[in-house]
């Protein structure tokens, strides 16, 4: 039972990862929505193998309301669901002696890895506003392998958007096994100073505000 549920859960996680990526073309998105029916079948199958009550759903995967559905429709829905589950159990019985290479393939190829980063504080004496650009970096190939996460930091030591204090979080998603197979992955933070041309300028008539200048960079091994 565990292996049966495990195989279906891998399918669900892969579909969820594809939906959350937001990069699917319309035809693939339509095909993935069609799998909603398969989700209903999975739910029925779970209840059957775990000896729970059978819950029937409509074609869109919504649970049928007994107060709004006729007795005949409920009976036909239960009958149809029972037939589908019986066919599924027969398929499981026929393939139980065969190695489940499909599950192994999903485990090894599904891009479900993510890196969660929580920025608690930024300690660097700049004297002006700064922009922090955080990204994942491959030191061996000398290339950035993710998009930048931008944090605007004020000159007083707080985020520019004060409501983001203690809430600066980002998740680097779609990290596949190819990324995890790299020798090292660094989390790199590039610091850009926003303000005067020269920090030594004190007369407001001699400098221009809002200039962006590279200030520093820091990195730490994360994977």
C-alpha positions, 0 to 999 in steps of 0.5 A: 500500500505504501508503494502504491500511495508513494507512486501516486504522490510522486505524480501529484508533486510533479504536476504541482511543480509544473503548475507552480512554475507558471511556464507551461504553454497553453496546450500543456496547461490544458493537458495538465488540467485534464489530469484533474480527473485522474486526481479524482481517481487517485482520491477514490483509490486511496479511500478504497485501499485504506478501507475508507468511505467512498467519496464520489466527484463530478467531472471537474473533481468537485465532491457531489453534494447529496442535497443537490444531486438526485439519488439516481445520479449518486448511484451511477456515480458510485457505480462508475467510481467502483468500476474504475477502482476495480480496473485500477486494482487489476492493473496493480495486480498485473504489474506488482511483480514488475519493477517500478521504473517509472517511479524511479524515473520521476524521482530522479528527473522531477525538478522539485528541489528548492532553496529557501532564503530568509534575510534577517539583517544586513550589516555593512556601514555604507552611509547611504541607501543600498540595493542587494542582489542575491543569486545562485552562482556556479564557481566552476563555470563562472556563471549565475544559475538563477534570477536575482532577488532584490532587497532595497536597504535604507541608510538607517539600517532598515529595509526601505519598505519598513513593512518588509522587516523580518519578512524578506524571504525568497525561494529559488525554485526549479533546481534539478538534479543537474544543479544538485550535481554541481561541485559547489553552489554559492549564494552571492550577494552584490551590493550597489550603493545608491546616492552621491558620486563620492561619499566624501562629498558634503556640499549638496550643490556639488554632487548628484543624488541617486547615482548607482555605484558598485560597493561590494560583494559577498558569497557563501557556499550553500549547496 
